[in-house]
Amino acid sequence: MKKKRAEEANEVPISRYLNTRYAYCPSISSDGRRVAFITDITGVAQAWQVRYDLEAEDPGWPDQITFQADRVMGLWCSPAPGDDRLIYTRDVGGNENAQIYLYTPGDGTHISLTVGHEDAMHIFGEWSPDASRILFAANRRDQGLFDLYLQPLDGAPRLVWENPEPGFLVNLCFSPGGDRAAATLMSSSFRHHLFEIDLESGAARRISPGVENTRYDAICYGPGGRSLYLNTDLDSDFLRIVRLDLDDMTIELVVVQAVDVELMTCSPDGRWLAYAANLDGTSELRILDPASGETRVAPGLGETPGVVGAMDWRLAFSPDSRSLAFSFTNAVRTSDIYVWDLESDLVQPVTRSAHGGVPLDSFVAPELVHYSTFDTADDGDPRQIPAWFFQPQGHSGAPVPAILLVHGGPEGQTRPYFHPLIQYFLQRGYAIFAPNVRGSTGYGKAYSHLDDVEKRMDSVADLAHAARWLQEQPGVDGERLAVFGGS
């Protein structure tokens, strides 16, 4: 049956593979009964919502919210009880100058909150708990500088802090009392700084613990507002979770592993921290109760390697902290929205995106392999490069050509998400080899810096050794190798 399916898929044009659809960027409504998300089911990424019913066997049919010609980039449901409004962002013509809109379902209105500033880029932060205000950053004053703004939804925005340093201002969050905000200034990919801003006076203090080349990928206030949880590689080779005391600036370790911890998100009631562990590129979704130390792993995501938050870098708690929404894709299924009900410990899909009509059982999952390169690791053994190896199914026993797939970035990581071009070439009889050469993220800070500056060609040497590894495989035609990838 597998061979027959592969032969049928072999007749499908590439356009069908490229018509795979994706659902991502979930947000749960204030009553916990609806999940808003983005999907490109119409061909353009738009905002949709679907009713969430744990008892239903299949997800309901979603309703479209936005209909403009340009893409929606992000969305966030109001957290206030009884408030069904939605914030979303979109740009024009892909110019990345995101504008912020407020959607009110009761009267169907879509109001631009950034009218008159279409030439500026806006970075949404979050709603205040009572949904009366929002935080955002924008480069209105200077194209190279992002300032912090506070906007009441019944009034005009106020410039709170004129940031004097270049970089993106992200991870904006309110303190529990609503009188302060915290933010991350991204000066570069690996150089971030933390700030806390008084929203009344605009006074800002730098609260970074003092190490220059440190990432703060996510931040949130702890209960009471006198601490911050940080998803950071501060004093560590890997991203982990720590707690920063805002009074004495001491650091407490919360989640420490020899893998990157990603997507940290705090529940509104302060009980849970949600995060994903990056296990050689595969995600394991977990929640932690810092008070008791209880850790739970999301069930029901299957054995096929996959990735949480691949397209949106987001985990979203419901306002009552009882559910967690997330997007998930694996090597043989496109990105869809799932909800983890924390009381019943059940994970349920709430969307079901299409794969261009290509038979699902024709798709191929990869094998994680490691190969030796030209130098040795710190332990003196040959350095091992991780890679994902896809082998075509349903073809004759003759050796097959292979494609060496190189990720872009360069500080990126090839992970086992659904890639329609990989599946297209597999069904055309090509093997795919996707190495994470030195300089890739996901394997620690030291590994990501192994190709810096004068060492850049070392990563190219890793690719040469990948080709040699392929030539040694009995099922691969070593005379027919191609290279394909991103910048």
Salt bridges, closest charged atoms under 4 A:
GLU8 OE1 - ARG5 NH1 3.20
ASP58 OD1 - ARG352 NH2 3.45
ASP83 OD2 - ARG85 NH2 2.84
ASP91 OD2 - ARG71 NH2 2.68
ASP147 OD2 - ARG141 NE 2.77
GLU162 OE1 - ARG141 NE 3.98
GLU165 OE2 - ARG206 NH2 2.27
ASP179 OD1 - ARG180 NE 3.65
GLU196 OE2 - ARG180 NH1 2.59
GLU196 OE1 - ARG205 NH2 3.03
GLU212 OE1 - ARG191 NH2 2.64
ASP233 OD2 - ARG215 NE 2.99
ASP233 OD2 - LYS445 NZ 3.93
ASP247 OD1 - ARG226 NH2 2.68
GLU252 OE1 - ARG243 NH1 3.65
GLU262 OE1 - ARG415 NH1 3.21
GLU284 OE1 - ARG286 NH2 2.58
ASP289 OD2 - ARG271 NE 3.45
GLU294 OE1 - ARG271 NH2 3.75
GLU343 OE2 - ARG322 NE 3.47
ASP345 OD1 - ARG296 NH2 3.31
ASP361 OD1 - ARG5 NE 3.53
ASP375 OD1 - ARG383 NE 3.15
ASP375 OD1 - ARG438 NH2 2.90
ASP451 OD2 - ARG456 NH1 2.67
ASP452 OD2 - HIS449 ND1 2.71
ASP462 OD2 - ARG438 NE 2.72
ASP477 OD2 - ARG480 NE 2.91
